């Protein structure tokens, strides 16, 4: 059974699409509209309108361009997430190698990134993964972007001291930051999937993390993982 088939059996994802480029916005709306498990409930041409439409439609997912007039995607993401209590997930539209605000978008609570020239399968995969509450941390997009921009911003003080974590929890955090899935972490550390989930739940609680995207940020800020290296 495919991811899409499982999604269709459980619920329909209600999506909002916001982009100031009409051609891009219409393209995404039309593509998403072909799927039985996705319903586009709103469109917006700028960040301020996206916040208003999100409040009116209460979507499961907001697909936001990172650069929009009146209110950029980052600020819109913060307001939408705050107003919905995190019920609305956020997927950012970006152009790799161009947007210097990627780190800020992750810190604001975005669940992942989608390139504007993404293929149809990539679009659908991203929407379903992020709407399901998971971070889209593909090695080709999000992990590289985080590494590049954290490096460019320079070292920061840790949000929480690494001493809060056990040695095993620190190992798990590092592997999350490198983009490994729970199954891959279990295989690497020779432990069960259940044990991996237990470690993740504990380190998330200790560091007050919402999702894997925030975990990656904290790993870089702690200096546990560095751009271009281990």
N, C-alpha and C positions, 0 to 999 in steps of 0.2 A: 504494500500500500504506500503510495507516495505522500509526501508532506501535504500537497494540495488536497488530496483525497481525504486525509485525516482532518484537515481544516474544514472542508465542506461538511463533514459529518458532525462537527462540533458547533460552528457558528459562522456568521457572515461578518467579515471585517468591514467596519464603517470607516471610510477614509476621507481625509481632507487633503486637497492638493493646493499648495501655494507657491507660485512662481510669477515673477513680473514679466517673463517672456511668454506671451500668449501661445506661441507655437509649441514651446516645451510643455507648458501647462496642459494644453489641449491634448497633446500627444500622450502624456501620462494618464490623463483622465480617460481617454478613449481606450487605451490598452488595459487599464484596470477594469474598465467597464465590461470587458469580454469575459471576465471570470465570475463563476457562480458564487464563489465564496468571498467576493470583494464588492462592496457597494460604495461609490463615491457620493458622499452626502454633502459636499461643499467644495467650492473653489475660492481662491483669493489671489489678488494680483500684488499684494504687498503685505508686510508683516502685521500692520495694524488691523487690516481687514481679516487676516488669518486668525488673530486673537478673537475678534468679534464673531466670526463664523464658527470657530471652535466652541465658543460659549453657547451659541445657539444650537449647534448640531450635536455636541458632545461626541466626537468621533473616537474610535478606538485607536486610530493612527493619524498623525499629522505629518504629511510629507512636505517639508519646508525647504525652500531655496535658502542657502546661507546668506546670500546678498540680495536684499530687497529694499526698495525705498520706504520712507516714513518710519519703518521699524524693521531692523534686520532679522534674519531668521533666528539668531541666537537669543535676542531679547524676546522675540515671539515665542520661542521654545520655553524660556523661563516662565513666561506668563501663562502659557497654555498648561504647562506641567503643574504650576502652582494652583491654578484655578480648578484643575481637574483632580488634584490630589494625587497625581501620577497615573490616573486611570487612562489618560490619553498618552500613548507612546509617541515618540518623535523620531523620524528618520530624515536626516539632512541631505539635501542635494548639493553636490560640490563638484569642482573641477580639480582633479589631482594636480599638485604642484603650483596651484594658484592661490588657494584660500589660506591666508595666514591665521584664520579664526577657528580652525578645526579643533584645536585644543580647548578653546573657550566653549565651543559647542558641546563637546563631550562633558566638560565640567558643568555645563548648564543642565545636563541630563539627557542629551540626545542618545538614542540607543544604537546609532550607527550611521553610516554614510553610503550614499549611492551616487556614482558618477553619472553626470548628465548624458553621457553616451553609452550608458549601460544597455545590455541586451534585454529583450523581453523576459527571458527566464531569470536573469539577474534581478530585474525589477520585482518580479513576483516573489522570488525567494526572499529578497530584502524586506518587502512589505510583510510577508507572513512571519518571518523570524522576529522582527522587531515588534509587530503587533502582538505576538505571543509572549512578549516580555523578555526576550533574549537580546543580547547585544550582538550586532553584526560586526565581528572583528576578524574579517578576512585578512590574511597576510598581505594581499595585494592592495588593499585600500586602507582600512582603518589603522592597522598596526604600523604601517610605514608612515602614515600621516602623523600619528601620535609621536613616533620617534623623531621625525624631522622637526616638528614644531616645538616639542619639549626641549630638544637640543638647541634650537634657535633661541628659545626664551632664556636659556641658561639655567643654572642650578637653582632650586628653591628649597626652602626649609621643609622638612617632612611635615605632612598634615598630622601624623601621629608617629611617635617613635617606634622603630622596628621592634624594640624590646617587648611591645605589646603582644607580639606573635611568637608562637613556638617555632622551633626549627622546621618542623614539617609544614606548618601553615605558611611559613615564609617560602618554602620550596614551591608549594602550590600556587602562591601568589605570583611568583616569578614565572611559572609555567603558563598561568592565565595570561600574563603580560606578553608572553611569546606567541600567544594565539592558539594554544592547545585546547582541545575540547576536554570534557570530563573523562571520556573514554581514553583519550590519548594521555592524559595526566595519570590515570590509573595504570596504564600500560608502562609508562615511563618510571613510575615509582613502585611498581609491582604491588599495588594495593587494589581493593575492590572499588567499583563505581560508588557504592554506598559510602565507603570511607572517604572518598574524594568529596562527595557532597557534604559530609559531616564537617570536614576541614574547611570547605568553602563557606558553609553557614556560620561557622565559628569566626573565621577571619572577617567575614562581612559584618558580623555583629560587633566585633572588637573595633573595626575601623569605620563603622557606621556607613557602609557602602550600600548603594541602591542596586548596582548591577556590575557586570563584568567590565563595562566601559570605565566606570569609576575605579575599579580595581587596577586596570592598566595604568591610569593616570597616577594613582598612589604609588605603584611600583616604580614608575619613572621618577616621581618626586622624592622617593626614599633613596634613590640611587641604586636600587636592586637590579634594574635593567637600564642599559644605556643605549642611546641611538647608535646603530651600526655595530653593536657588540653585545656581549653576554650580559 
